[in-house]
């Protein structure tokens, strides 16, 4: 059992149908639960999962805010995210519109109060290019995605929720960022929510 358990909140957002819920479900189920039917997320679904950081005696307990991509809920979402520390913006590599809306989602995210970040920003943020398994339908290239990530100072990841590809890498990176931004000197449970 890890000596240090760090708790943090992560907000996952992006347009409807980009695969936010599928990514979340695959992560919390260790790749066993890919949702076969699309269900619209209403407001925010909250999930919890603990992850041991490889090669350490630390773990991160994520409180995951899987947020609706519907414009109907956009104004209310920042109230749900208050005091979160991590941000993941997801787009679908086969949908140009979902990629073009990344700056709008970032504006929405930055309208809330983030814990641990400066200038109302989370201390770690990732841009996730999802559905890379659909190579024949891919519209947004990796190069274009990386340029967007660099522009907004995001870490860039490519994933396929359906194939359970790259998802663990995203959360390991977030876990390491959480560890780097917390007081690790003490062998007790600490909280950064």
Rosetta constraint file for C-alpha pairs under 8 A:
AtomPair CA 1 CA 57 HARMONIC 7.72 0.50
AtomPair CA 2 CA 52 HARMONIC 7.31 0.50
AtomPair CA 2 CA 57 HARMONIC 4.66 0.50
AtomPair CA 2 CA 58 HARMONIC 5.10 0.50
AtomPair CA 2 CA 59 HARMONIC 6.10 0.50
AtomPair CA 3 CA 57 HARMONIC 5.73 0.50
AtomPair CA 3 CA 58 HARMONIC 6.08 0.50
AtomPair CA 3 CA 187 HARMONIC 5.40 0.50
AtomPair CA 3 CA 188 HARMONIC 6.43 0.50
AtomPair CA 3 CA 189 HARMONIC 7.65 0.50
AtomPair CA 4 CA 57 HARMONIC 6.69 0.50
AtomPair CA 4 CA 58 HARMONIC 4.76 0.50
AtomPair CA 4 CA 59 HARMONIC 6.25 0.50
AtomPair CA 4 CA 184 HARMONIC 7.41 0.50
AtomPair CA 4 CA 186 HARMONIC 7.63 0.50
AtomPair CA 4 CA 187 HARMONIC 5.44 0.50
AtomPair CA 4 CA 188 HARMONIC 5.42 0.50
AtomPair CA 4 CA 189 HARMONIC 5.39 0.50
AtomPair CA 4 CA 190 HARMONIC 7.14 0.50
AtomPair CA 5 CA 58 HARMONIC 5.89 0.50
AtomPair CA 5 CA 59 HARMONIC 4.80 0.50
AtomPair CA 5 CA 60 HARMONIC 5.58 0.50
AtomPair CA 5 CA 61 HARMONIC 6.77 0.50
AtomPair CA 5 CA 188 HARMONIC 7.31 0.50
AtomPair CA 5 CA 189 HARMONIC 4.99 0.50
AtomPair CA 5 CA 190 HARMONIC 6.25 0.50
AtomPair CA 5 CA 191 HARMONIC 7.90 0.50
AtomPair CA 6 CA 58 HARMONIC 7.54 0.50
AtomPair CA 6 CA 59 HARMONIC 6.17 0.50
AtomPair CA 6 CA 60 HARMONIC 4.67 0.50
AtomPair CA 6 CA 61 HARMONIC 6.02 0.50
AtomPair CA 6 CA 178 HARMONIC 7.46 0.50
AtomPair CA 6 CA 179 HARMONIC 7.26 0.50
AtomPair CA 6 CA 182 HARMONIC 7.79 0.50
AtomPair CA 6 CA 189 HARMONIC 6.55 0.50
AtomPair CA 6 CA 190 HARMONIC 5.39 0.50
AtomPair CA 6 CA 191 HARMONIC 5.58 0.50
AtomPair CA 6 CA 192 HARMONIC 6.85 0.50
AtomPair CA 7 CA 60 HARMONIC 5.66 0.50
AtomPair CA 7 CA 61 HARMONIC 4.68 0.50
AtomPair CA 7 CA 62 HARMONIC 6.08 0.50
AtomPair CA 7 CA 63 HARMONIC 7.59 0.50
AtomPair CA 7 CA 190 HARMONIC 6.93 0.50
AtomPair CA 7 CA 191 HARMONIC 4.91 0.50
AtomPair CA 7 CA 192 HARMONIC 5.58 0.50
AtomPair CA 7 CA 193 HARMONIC 6.25 0.50
AtomPair CA 8 CA 60 HARMONIC 7.23 0.50
AtomPair CA 8 CA 61 HARMONIC 6.37 0.50
AtomPair CA 8 CA 62 HARMONIC 5.30 0.50
AtomPair CA 8 CA 63 HARMONIC 6.18 0.50
AtomPair CA 8 CA 84 HARMONIC 7.00 0.50
AtomPair CA 8 CA 85 HARMONIC 6.37 0.50
AtomPair CA 8 CA 86 HARMONIC 7.67 0.50
AtomPair CA 8 CA 178 HARMONIC 7.31 0.50
AtomPair CA 8 CA 191 HARMONIC 7.09 0.50
AtomPair CA 8 CA 192 HARMONIC 5.47 0.50
AtomPair CA 8 CA 193 HARMONIC 5.15 0.50
AtomPair CA 9 CA 62 HARMONIC 5.73 0.50
AtomPair CA 9 CA 63 HARMONIC 4.66 0.50
AtomPair CA 9 CA 64 HARMONIC 5.95 0.50
AtomPair CA 9 CA 65 HARMONIC 7.38 0.50
AtomPair CA 9 CA 83 HARMONIC 7.72 0.50
AtomPair CA 9 CA 84 HARMONIC 4.67 0.50
AtomPair CA 9 CA 85 HARMONIC 5.60 0.50
AtomPair CA 9 CA 86 HARMONIC 6.28 0.50
AtomPair CA 9 CA 193 HARMONIC 6.28 0.50
AtomPair CA 10 CA 62 HARMONIC 6.72 0.50
AtomPair CA 10 CA 63 HARMONIC 6.22 0.50
AtomPair CA 10 CA 64 HARMONIC 4.99 0.50
AtomPair CA 10 CA 65 HARMONIC 6.05 0.50
AtomPair CA 10 CA 84 HARMONIC 6.02 0.50
AtomPair CA 10 CA 85 HARMONIC 6.18 0.50
AtomPair CA 10 CA 86 HARMONIC 4.48 0.50
AtomPair CA 10 CA 87 HARMONIC 5.63 0.50
AtomPair CA 10 CA 88 HARMONIC 7.36 0.50
AtomPair CA 11 CA 64 HARMONIC 6.15 0.50
AtomPair CA 11 CA 65 HARMONIC 4.78 0.50
AtomPair CA 11 CA 66 HARMONIC 6.50 0.50
AtomPair CA 11 CA 67 HARMONIC 7.21 0.50
AtomPair CA 11 CA 81 HARMONIC 6.66 0.50
AtomPair CA 11 CA 84 HARMONIC 6.97 0.50
AtomPair CA 11 CA 86 HARMONIC 6.19 0.50
AtomPair CA 11 CA 87 HARMONIC 4.90 0.50
AtomPair CA 11 CA 88 HARMONIC 6.12 0.50
AtomPair CA 12 CA 20 HARMONIC 6.66 0.50
AtomPair CA 12 CA 64 HARMONIC 7.29 0.50
AtomPair CA 12 CA 65 HARMONIC 5.95 0.50
AtomPair CA 12 CA 66 HARMONIC 5.13 0.50
AtomPair CA 12 CA 67 HARMONIC 5.97 0.50
AtomPair CA 12 CA 87 HARMONIC 6.17 0.50
AtomPair CA 12 CA 88 HARMONIC 4.79 0.50
AtomPair CA 12 CA 89 HARMONIC 5.94 0.50
AtomPair CA 12 CA 90 HARMONIC 7.21 0.50
AtomPair CA 13 CA 20 HARMONIC 6.84 0.50
AtomPair CA 13 CA 66 HARMONIC 6.71 0.50
AtomPair CA 13 CA 67 HARMONIC 5.31 0.50
AtomPair CA 13 CA 68 HARMONIC 7.06 0.50
AtomPair CA 13 CA 69 HARMONIC 6.70 0.50
AtomPair CA 13 CA 87 HARMONIC 7.97 0.50
AtomPair CA 13 CA 88 HARMONIC 6.38 0.50
AtomPair CA 13 CA 89 HARMONIC 5.03 0.50
AtomPair CA 13 CA 90 HARMONIC 6.12 0.50
AtomPair CA 13 CA 105 HARMONIC 7.20 0.50
AtomPair CA 14 CA 18 HARMONIC 6.92 0.50
AtomPair CA 14 CA 20 HARMONIC 7.34 0.50
AtomPair CA 14 CA 67 HARMONIC 7.84 0.50
AtomPair CA 14 CA 68 HARMONIC 7.81 0.50
AtomPair CA 14 CA 69 HARMONIC 5.51 0.50
AtomPair CA 14 CA 89 HARMONIC 5.47 0.50
AtomPair CA 14 CA 90 HARMONIC 5.05 0.50
AtomPair CA 14 CA 91 HARMONIC 6.14 0.50
AtomPair CA 14 CA 98 HARMONIC 7.22 0.50
AtomPair CA 14 CA 101 HARMONIC 7.75 0.50
AtomPair CA 14 CA 102 HARMONIC 6.94 0.50
AtomPair CA 14 CA 105 HARMONIC 6.32 0.50
AtomPair CA 15 CA 68 HARMONIC 7.76 0.50
AtomPair CA 15 CA 69 HARMONIC 4.25 0.50
AtomPair CA 15 CA 70 HARMONIC 6.83 0.50
AtomPair CA 15 CA 90 HARMONIC 7.68 0.50
AtomPair CA 15 CA 91 HARMONIC 6.95 0.50
AtomPair CA 15 CA 98 HARMONIC 5.68 0.50
AtomPair CA 15 CA 101 HARMONIC 7.39 0.50
AtomPair CA 16 CA 40 HARMONIC 7.59 0.50
AtomPair CA 16 CA 68 HARMONIC 6.82 0.50
AtomPair CA 16 CA 69 HARMONIC 4.14 0.50
AtomPair CA 16 CA 70 HARMONIC 5.94 0.50
AtomPair CA 17 CA 38 HARMONIC 7.81 0.50
AtomPair CA 17 CA 69 HARMONIC 7.70 0.50
AtomPair CA 17 CA 92 HARMONIC 7.90 0.50
AtomPair CA 18 CA 90 HARMONIC 6.59 0.50
AtomPair CA 18 CA 91 HARMONIC 5.37 0.50
AtomPair CA 18 CA 92 HARMONIC 4.74 0.50
AtomPair CA 18 CA 98 HARMONIC 7.25 0.50
AtomPair CA 18 CA 130 HARMONIC 6.91 0.50
AtomPair CA 18 CA 131 HARMONIC 7.90 0.50
AtomPair CA 19 CA 23 HARMONIC 6.03 0.50
AtomPair CA 19 CA 90 HARMONIC 7.59 0.50
AtomPair CA 19 CA 91 HARMONIC 7.91 0.50
AtomPair CA 19 CA 92 HARMONIC 7.36 0.50
AtomPair CA 19 CA 130 HARMONIC 6.88 0.50
AtomPair CA 19 CA 131 HARMONIC 7.69 0.50
AtomPair CA 19 CA 161 HARMONIC 7.07 0.50
AtomPair CA 20 CA 24 HARMONIC 6.21 0.50
AtomPair CA 20 CA 66 HARMONIC 6.59 0.50
AtomPair CA 20 CA 67 HARMONIC 7.80 0.50
AtomPair CA 20 CA 90 HARMONIC 6.61 0.50
AtomPair CA 21 CA 25 HARMONIC 5.95 0.50
AtomPair CA 21 CA 41 HARMONIC 7.80 0.50
AtomPair CA 21 CA 66 HARMONIC 6.30 0.50
AtomPair CA 22 CA 26 HARMONIC 6.03 0.50
AtomPair CA 22 CA 34 HARMONIC 6.00 0.50
AtomPair CA 22 CA 35 HARMONIC 6.00 0.50
AtomPair CA 22 CA 161 HARMONIC 5.80 0.50
AtomPair CA 22 CA 162 HARMONIC 7.63 0.50
AtomPair CA 23 CA 27 HARMONIC 6.19 0.50
AtomPair CA 23 CA 160 HARMONIC 7.94 0.50
AtomPair CA 23 CA 161 HARMONIC 5.07 0.50
AtomPair CA 23 CA 167 HARMONIC 6.86 0.50
AtomPair CA 24 CA 28 HARMONIC 6.19 0.50
AtomPair CA 24 CA 64 HARMONIC 7.85 0.50
AtomPair CA 24 CA 66 HARMONIC 7.12 0.50
AtomPair CA 25 CA 29 HARMONIC 5.94 0.50
AtomPair CA 25 CA 31 HARMONIC 7.83 0.50
AtomPair CA 25 CA 33 HARMONIC 6.06 0.50
AtomPair CA 25 CA 34 HARMONIC 6.52 0.50
AtomPair CA 25 CA 35 HARMONIC 7.42 0.50
AtomPair CA 26 CA 30 HARMONIC 5.88 0.50
AtomPair CA 26 CA 31 HARMONIC 4.46 0.50
AtomPair CA 26 CA 32 HARMONIC 6.35 0.50
AtomPair CA 26 CA 33 HARMONIC 5.52 0.50
AtomPair CA 26 CA 34 HARMONIC 5.77 0.50
AtomPair CA 26 CA 161 HARMONIC 6.59 0.50
AtomPair CA 26 CA 164 HARMONIC 6.70 0.50
AtomPair CA 26 CA 167 HARMONIC 7.83 0.50
AtomPair CA 27 CA 31 HARMONIC 6.11 0.50
AtomPair CA 27 CA 167 HARMONIC 6.62 0.50
AtomPair CA 27 CA 168 HARMONIC 6.85 0.50
AtomPair CA 28 CA 47 HARMONIC 7.78 0.50
AtomPair CA 28 CA 48 HARMONIC 7.47 0.50
AtomPair CA 28 CA 49 HARMONIC 5.95 0.50
AtomPair CA 29 CA 33 HARMONIC 5.73 0.50
AtomPair CA 31 CA 164 HARMONIC 5.86 0.50
AtomPair CA 34 CA 161 HARMONIC 7.21 0.50
AtomPair CA 34 CA 162 HARMONIC 6.33 0.50
AtomPair CA 40 CA 68 HARMONIC 7.41 0.50
AtomPair CA 41 CA 45 HARMONIC 7.09 0.50
AtomPair CA 41 CA 66 HARMONIC 7.98 0.50
AtomPair CA 41 CA 67 HARMONIC 6.94 0.50
AtomPair CA 41 CA 68 HARMONIC 4.94 0.50
AtomPair CA 41 CA 69 HARMONIC 7.55 0.50
AtomPair CA 42 CA 67 HARMONIC 7.86 0.50
AtomPair CA 42 CA 68 HARMONIC 5.77 0.50
AtomPair CA 42 CA 73 HARMONIC 7.68 0.50
AtomPair CA 43 CA 67 HARMONIC 6.03 0.50
AtomPair CA 43 CA 68 HARMONIC 5.09 0.50
AtomPair CA 43 CA 73 HARMONIC 5.78 0.50
AtomPair CA 43 CA 76 HARMONIC 7.79 0.50
AtomPair CA 43 CA 77 HARMONIC 6.66 0.50
AtomPair CA 44 CA 65 HARMONIC 6.06 0.50
AtomPair CA 44 CA 66 HARMONIC 5.53 0.50
AtomPair CA 44 CA 67 HARMONIC 4.41 0.50
AtomPair CA 44 CA 68 HARMONIC 5.92 0.50
AtomPair CA 44 CA 77 HARMONIC 7.37 0.50
AtomPair CA 44 CA 80 HARMONIC 7.38 0.50
AtomPair CA 45 CA 65 HARMONIC 5.89 0.50
AtomPair CA 45 CA 66 HARMONIC 5.09 0.50
AtomPair CA 45 CA 67 HARMONIC 6.45 0.50
AtomPair CA 46 CA 63 HARMONIC 6.80 0.50
AtomPair CA 46 CA 64 HARMONIC 5.49 0.50
AtomPair CA 46 CA 65 HARMONIC 4.77 0.50
AtomPair CA 46 CA 66 HARMONIC 6.16 0.50
AtomPair CA 47 CA 62 HARMONIC 7.99 0.50
AtomPair CA 47 CA 63 HARMONIC 5.80 0.50
AtomPair CA 47 CA 64 HARMONIC 5.00 0.50
AtomPair CA 47 CA 65 HARMONIC 6.74 0.50
AtomPair CA 47 CA 66 HARMONIC 7.73 0.50
AtomPair CA 48 CA 61 HARMONIC 7.02 0.50
AtomPair CA 48 CA 62 HARMONIC 5.57 0.50
AtomPair CA 48 CA 63 HARMONIC 4.65 0.50
AtomPair CA 48 CA 64 HARMONIC 5.98 0.50
AtomPair CA 49 CA 61 HARMONIC 5.63 0.50
AtomPair CA 49 CA 62 HARMONIC 5.33 0.50
AtomPair CA 49 CA 63 HARMONIC 6.87 0.50
AtomPair CA 49 CA 64 HARMONIC 7.97 0.50
AtomPair CA 50 CA 59 HARMONIC 6.67 0.50
AtomPair CA 50 CA 60 HARMONIC 5.56 0.50
AtomPair CA 50 CA 61 HARMONIC 4.03 0.50
AtomPair CA 50 CA 62 HARMONIC 6.04 0.50
AtomPair CA 51 CA 59 HARMONIC 5.41 0.50
AtomPair CA 51 CA 60 HARMONIC 5.31 0.50
AtomPair CA 51 CA 61 HARMONIC 6.27 0.50
AtomPair CA 51 CA 62 HARMONIC 7.81 0.50
AtomPair CA 51 CA 172 HARMONIC 7.98 0.50
AtomPair CA 51 CA 175 HARMONIC 7.63 0.50
AtomPair CA 52 CA 56 HARMONIC 7.78 0.50
AtomPair CA 52 CA 57 HARMONIC 7.62 0.50
AtomPair CA 52 CA 58 HARMONIC 6.05 0.50
AtomPair CA 52 CA 59 HARMONIC 4.07 0.50
AtomPair CA 52 CA 60 HARMONIC 6.38 0.50
AtomPair CA 53 CA 57 HARMONIC 7.34 0.50
AtomPair CA 53 CA 58 HARMONIC 5.77 0.50
AtomPair CA 53 CA 59 HARMONIC 5.40 0.50
AtomPair CA 53 CA 60 HARMONIC 7.17 0.50
AtomPair CA 53 CA 172 HARMONIC 6.70 0.50
AtomPair CA 53 CA 175 HARMONIC 6.51 0.50
AtomPair CA 53 CA 176 HARMONIC 6.91 0.50
AtomPair CA 58 CA 179 HARMONIC 7.93 0.50
AtomPair CA 59 CA 175 HARMONIC 7.70 0.50
AtomPair CA 60 CA 175 HARMONIC 5.82 0.50
AtomPair CA 60 CA 178 HARMONIC 7.45 0.50
AtomPair CA 60 CA 179 HARMONIC 7.82 0.50
AtomPair CA 65 CA 81 HARMONIC 7.35 0.50
AtomPair CA 67 CA 77 HARMONIC 7.29 0.50
AtomPair CA 68 CA 73 HARMONIC 6.77 0.50
AtomPair CA 68 CA 74 HARMONIC 7.63 0.50
AtomPair CA 69 CA 73 HARMONIC 7.71 0.50
AtomPair CA 69 CA 74 HARMONIC 7.42 0.50
AtomPair CA 70 CA 74 HARMONIC 6.59 0.50
AtomPair CA 71 CA 75 HARMONIC 7.82 0.50
AtomPair CA 73 CA 77 HARMONIC 6.27 0.50
AtomPair CA 74 CA 78 HARMONIC 7.81 0.50
AtomPair CA 74 CA 108 HARMONIC 7.47 0.50
AtomPair CA 75 CA 108 HARMONIC 7.88 0.50
AtomPair CA 76 CA 80 HARMONIC 7.37 0.50
AtomPair CA 77 CA 81 HARMONIC 6.74 0.50
AtomPair CA 78 CA 82 HARMONIC 6.51 0.50
AtomPair CA 78 CA 108 HARMONIC 7.08 0.50
AtomPair CA 78 CA 109 HARMONIC 6.38 0.50
AtomPair CA 78 CA 111 HARMONIC 6.67 0.50
AtomPair CA 78 CA 112 HARMONIC 5.06 0.50
AtomPair CA 79 CA 112 HARMONIC 6.82 0.50
AtomPair CA 81 CA 112 HARMONIC 6.91 0.50
AtomPair CA 81 CA 113 HARMONIC 7.82 0.50
AtomPair CA 81 CA 114 HARMONIC 7.87 0.50
AtomPair CA 82 CA 112 HARMONIC 5.92 0.50
AtomPair CA 82 CA 113 HARMONIC 5.19 0.50
AtomPair CA 82 CA 114 HARMONIC 6.07 0.50
AtomPair CA 82 CA 115 HARMONIC 7.69 0.50
AtomPair CA 83 CA 113 HARMONIC 5.86 0.50
AtomPair CA 83 CA 114 HARMONIC 4.75 0.50
AtomPair CA 83 CA 115 HARMONIC 4.43 0.50
AtomPair CA 83 CA 193 HARMONIC 6.43 0.50
AtomPair CA 84 CA 113 HARMONIC 7.80 0.50
AtomPair CA 84 CA 114 HARMONIC 5.32 0.50
AtomPair CA 84 CA 115 HARMONIC 5.46 0.50
AtomPair CA 84 CA 122 HARMONIC 7.29 0.50
AtomPair CA 84 CA 193 HARMONIC 6.56 0.50
AtomPair CA 85 CA 114 HARMONIC 5.88 0.50
AtomPair CA 85 CA 115 HARMONIC 5.12 0.50
AtomPair CA 85 CA 116 HARMONIC 6.04 0.50
AtomPair CA 85 CA 117 HARMONIC 6.91 0.50
AtomPair CA 85 CA 122 HARMONIC 4.97 0.50
AtomPair CA 85 CA 123 HARMONIC 6.05 0.50
AtomPair CA 85 CA 124 HARMONIC 7.13 0.50
AtomPair CA 85 CA 192 HARMONIC 7.92 0.50
AtomPair CA 85 CA 193 HARMONIC 7.43 0.50
AtomPair CA 86 CA 122 HARMONIC 5.32 0.50
AtomPair CA 86 CA 123 HARMONIC 6.33 0.50
AtomPair CA 86 CA 124 HARMONIC 5.18 0.50
AtomPair CA 86 CA 125 HARMONIC 5.81 0.50
AtomPair CA 86 CA 174 HARMONIC 7.41 0.50
AtomPair CA 87 CA 122 HARMONIC 6.36 0.50
AtomPair CA 87 CA 124 HARMONIC 6.48 0.50
AtomPair CA 87 CA 125 HARMONIC 4.58 0.50
AtomPair CA 87 CA 126 HARMONIC 6.33 0.50
AtomPair CA 88 CA 125 HARMONIC 5.65 0.50
AtomPair CA 88 CA 126 HARMONIC 4.72 0.50
AtomPair CA 88 CA 127 HARMONIC 5.86 0.50
AtomPair CA 88 CA 128 HARMONIC 6.85 0.50
AtomPair CA 89 CA 102 HARMONIC 6.93 0.50
AtomPair CA 89 CA 105 HARMONIC 7.38 0.50
AtomPair CA 89 CA 106 HARMONIC 7.67 0.50
AtomPair CA 89 CA 125 HARMONIC 7.89 0.50
AtomPair CA 89 CA 126 HARMONIC 6.35 0.50
AtomPair CA 89 CA 127 HARMONIC 5.03 0.50
AtomPair CA 89 CA 128 HARMONIC 6.08 0.50
AtomPair CA 90 CA 102 HARMONIC 7.90 0.50
AtomPair CA 90 CA 127 HARMONIC 6.02 0.50
AtomPair CA 90 CA 128 HARMONIC 4.64 0.50
AtomPair CA 90 CA 129 HARMONIC 6.11 0.50
AtomPair CA 90 CA 130 HARMONIC 6.71 0.50
AtomPair CA 91 CA 95 HARMONIC 7.67 0.50
AtomPair CA 91 CA 98 HARMONIC 5.22 0.50
AtomPair CA 91 CA 99 HARMONIC 5.36 0.50
AtomPair CA 91 CA 102 HARMONIC 7.39 0.50
AtomPair CA 91 CA 127 HARMONIC 7.90 0.50
AtomPair CA 91 CA 128 HARMONIC 6.35 0.50
AtomPair CA 91 CA 129 HARMONIC 5.36 0.50
AtomPair CA 91 CA 130 HARMONIC 6.00 0.50
AtomPair CA 92 CA 96 HARMONIC 7.72 0.50
AtomPair CA 92 CA 98 HARMONIC 6.13 0.50
AtomPair CA 92 CA 99 HARMONIC 6.92 0.50
AtomPair CA 92 CA 129 HARMONIC 5.99 0.50
AtomPair CA 92 CA 130 HARMONIC 5.00 0.50
AtomPair CA 92 CA 131 HARMONIC 5.93 0.50
AtomPair CA 93 CA 99 HARMONIC 7.42 0.50
AtomPair CA 93 CA 129 HARMONIC 5.88 0.50
AtomPair CA 93 CA 130 HARMONIC 6.04 0.50
AtomPair CA 93 CA 131 HARMONIC 6.16 0.50
AtomPair CA 93 CA 132 HARMONIC 6.52 0.50
AtomPair CA 93 CA 138 HARMONIC 5.45 0.50
AtomPair CA 93 CA 139 HARMONIC 5.81 0.50
AtomPair CA 93 CA 140 HARMONIC 4.94 0.50
AtomPair CA 93 CA 141 HARMONIC 7.29 0.50
AtomPair CA 94 CA 131 HARMONIC 7.41 0.50
AtomPair CA 94 CA 134 HARMONIC 7.42 0.50
AtomPair CA 94 CA 137 HARMONIC 5.62 0.50
AtomPair CA 94 CA 138 HARMONIC 4.50 0.50
AtomPair CA 94 CA 139 HARMONIC 4.93 0.50
AtomPair CA 94 CA 140 HARMONIC 6.55 0.50
AtomPair CA 95 CA 99 HARMONIC 6.83 0.50
AtomPair CA 95 CA 138 HARMONIC 7.97 0.50
AtomPair CA 95 CA 139 HARMONIC 6.69 0.50
AtomPair CA 95 CA 140 HARMONIC 7.51 0.50
AtomPair CA 96 CA 100 HARMONIC 6.22 0.50
AtomPair CA 96 CA 139 HARMONIC 6.52 0.50
AtomPair CA 96 CA 140 HARMONIC 6.44 0.50
AtomPair CA 97 CA 101 HARMONIC 6.18 0.50
AtomPair CA 98 CA 102 HARMONIC 6.85 0.50
AtomPair CA 99 CA 140 HARMONIC 7.53 0.50
AtomPair CA 101 CA 105 HARMONIC 6.36 0.50
AtomPair CA 102 CA 106 HARMONIC 6.21 0.50
AtomPair CA 103 CA 107 HARMONIC 6.23 0.50
AtomPair CA 104 CA 108 HARMONIC 6.30 0.50
AtomPair CA 105 CA 109 HARMONIC 6.09 0.50
AtomPair CA 106 CA 110 HARMONIC 6.06 0.50
AtomPair CA 107 CA 111 HARMONIC 6.47 0.50
AtomPair CA 108 CA 112 HARMONIC 7.69 0.50
AtomPair CA 110 CA 114 HARMONIC 7.96 0.50
AtomPair CA 110 CA 120 HARMONIC 6.10 0.50
AtomPair CA 110 CA 121 HARMONIC 6.10 0.50
AtomPair CA 111 CA 120 HARMONIC 7.65 0.50
AtomPair CA 112 CA 120 HARMONIC 7.17 0.50
AtomPair CA 113 CA 120 HARMONIC 5.82 0.50
AtomPair CA 113 CA 121 HARMONIC 7.92 0.50
AtomPair CA 114 CA 120 HARMONIC 5.54 0.50
AtomPair CA 114 CA 121 HARMONIC 5.88 0.50
AtomPair CA 114 CA 122 HARMONIC 5.50 0.50
AtomPair CA 115 CA 122 HARMONIC 6.76 0.50
AtomPair CA 115 CA 192 HARMONIC 7.88 0.50
AtomPair CA 115 CA 193 HARMONIC 7.25 0.50
AtomPair CA 116 CA 122 HARMONIC 6.62 0.50
AtomPair CA 116 CA 123 HARMONIC 6.01 0.50
AtomPair CA 116 CA 181 HARMONIC 7.99 0.50
AtomPair CA 116 CA 192 HARMONIC 8.00 0.50
AtomPair CA 117 CA 121 HARMONIC 4.91 0.50
AtomPair CA 117 CA 122 HARMONIC 4.47 0.50
AtomPair CA 117 CA 123 HARMONIC 4.44 0.50
AtomPair CA 118 CA 122 HARMONIC 7.20 0.50
AtomPair CA 118 CA 123 HARMONIC 7.27 0.50
AtomPair CA 123 CA 181 HARMONIC 7.81 0.50
AtomPair CA 124 CA 154 HARMONIC 7.69 0.50
AtomPair CA 124 CA 174 HARMONIC 7.04 0.50
AtomPair CA 124 CA 177 HARMONIC 6.54 0.50
AtomPair CA 125 CA 153 HARMONIC 7.79 0.50
AtomPair CA 125 CA 154 HARMONIC 5.23 0.50
AtomPair CA 125 CA 155 HARMONIC 6.36 0.50
AtomPair CA 126 CA 149 HARMONIC 7.65 0.50
AtomPair CA 126 CA 154 HARMONIC 4.83 0.50
AtomPair CA 126 CA 155 HARMONIC 4.53 0.50
AtomPair CA 126 CA 156 HARMONIC 5.78 0.50
AtomPair CA 126 CA 157 HARMONIC 7.20 0.50
AtomPair CA 126 CA 170 HARMONIC 7.90 0.50
AtomPair CA 127 CA 149 HARMONIC 6.00 0.50
AtomPair CA 127 CA 154 HARMONIC 5.87 0.50
AtomPair CA 127 CA 155 HARMONIC 6.07 0.50
AtomPair CA 127 CA 156 HARMONIC 4.99 0.50
AtomPair CA 127 CA 157 HARMONIC 6.29 0.50
AtomPair CA 128 CA 156 HARMONIC 6.11 0.50
AtomPair CA 128 CA 157 HARMONIC 4.88 0.50
AtomPair CA 128 CA 158 HARMONIC 5.74 0.50
AtomPair CA 128 CA 159 HARMONIC 6.86 0.50
AtomPair CA 129 CA 145 HARMONIC 7.14 0.50
AtomPair CA 129 CA 156 HARMONIC 7.75 0.50
AtomPair CA 129 CA 157 HARMONIC 6.15 0.50
AtomPair CA 129 CA 158 HARMONIC 4.66 0.50
AtomPair CA 129 CA 159 HARMONIC 6.06 0.50
AtomPair CA 130 CA 158 HARMONIC 5.93 0.50
AtomPair CA 130 CA 159 HARMONIC 4.71 0.50
AtomPair CA 130 CA 160 HARMONIC 5.39 0.50
AtomPair CA 130 CA 161 HARMONIC 7.08 0.50
AtomPair CA 131 CA 159 HARMONIC 6.27 0.50
AtomPair CA 131 CA 160 HARMONIC 4.58 0.50
AtomPair CA 131 CA 161 HARMONIC 6.68 0.50
AtomPair CA 131 CA 162 HARMONIC 7.45 0.50
AtomPair CA 132 CA 138 HARMONIC 7.23 0.50
AtomPair CA 132 CA 158 HARMONIC 6.74 0.50
AtomPair CA 132 CA 159 HARMONIC 6.05 0.50
AtomPair CA 132 CA 160 HARMONIC 5.39 0.50
AtomPair CA 133 CA 160 HARMONIC 5.84 0.50
AtomPair CA 133 CA 162 HARMONIC 7.74 0.50
AtomPair CA 133 CA 163 HARMONIC 7.14 0.50
AtomPair CA 134 CA 138 HARMONIC 6.09 0.50
AtomPair CA 140 CA 144 HARMONIC 6.48 0.50
AtomPair CA 140 CA 145 HARMONIC 6.81 0.50
AtomPair CA 141 CA 145 HARMONIC 6.28 0.50
AtomPair CA 142 CA 146 HARMONIC 6.04 0.50
AtomPair CA 142 CA 158 HARMONIC 7.96 0.50
AtomPair CA 143 CA 147 HARMONIC 6.28 0.50
AtomPair CA 144 CA 148 HARMONIC 6.42 0.50
AtomPair CA 145 CA 149 HARMONIC 6.29 0.50
AtomPair CA 145 CA 156 HARMONIC 7.55 0.50
AtomPair CA 146 CA 150 HARMONIC 6.10 0.50
AtomPair CA 146 CA 156 HARMONIC 6.10 0.50
AtomPair CA 147 CA 151 HARMONIC 6.11 0.50
AtomPair CA 148 CA 152 HARMONIC 6.53 0.50
AtomPair CA 149 CA 153 HARMONIC 5.85 0.50
AtomPair CA 149 CA 154 HARMONIC 4.65 0.50
AtomPair CA 149 CA 155 HARMONIC 6.26 0.50
AtomPair CA 149 CA 156 HARMONIC 5.81 0.50
AtomPair CA 150 CA 154 HARMONIC 6.05 0.50
AtomPair CA 150 CA 155 HARMONIC 7.66 0.50
AtomPair CA 157 CA 166 HARMONIC 7.27 0.50
AtomPair CA 157 CA 170 HARMONIC 6.73 0.50
AtomPair CA 158 CA 166 HARMONIC 6.28 0.50
AtomPair CA 159 CA 164 HARMONIC 7.51 0.50
AtomPair CA 159 CA 165 HARMONIC 5.30 0.50
AtomPair CA 159 CA 166 HARMONIC 4.66 0.50
AtomPair CA 159 CA 167 HARMONIC 5.93 0.50
AtomPair CA 160 CA 164 HARMONIC 5.70 0.50
AtomPair CA 160 CA 165 HARMONIC 4.92 0.50
AtomPair CA 160 CA 166 HARMONIC 6.77 0.50
AtomPair CA 160 CA 167 HARMONIC 7.47 0.50
AtomPair CA 161 CA 165 HARMONIC 6.43 0.50
AtomPair CA 161 CA 167 HARMONIC 7.17 0.50
AtomPair CA 166 CA 170 HARMONIC 6.70 0.50
AtomPair CA 167 CA 171 HARMONIC 6.77 0.50
AtomPair CA 168 CA 172 HARMONIC 6.02 0.50
AtomPair CA 169 CA 173 HARMONIC 6.10 0.50
AtomPair CA 170 CA 174 HARMONIC 6.32 0.50
AtomPair CA 171 CA 175 HARMONIC 5.94 0.50
AtomPair CA 172 CA 176 HARMONIC 6.18 0.50
AtomPair CA 173 CA 177 HARMONIC 6.21 0.50
AtomPair CA 174 CA 178 HARMONIC 6.09 0.50
AtomPair CA 175 CA 179 HARMONIC 6.24 0.50
AtomPair CA 176 CA 180 HARMONIC 6.10 0.50
AtomPair CA 177 CA 181 HARMONIC 6.20 0.50
AtomPair CA 178 CA 182 HARMONIC 6.33 0.50
AtomPair CA 179 CA 183 HARMONIC 7.79 0.50
AtomPair CA 179 CA 184 HARMONIC 7.04 0.50
AtomPair CA 182 CA 192 HARMONIC 7.30 0.50
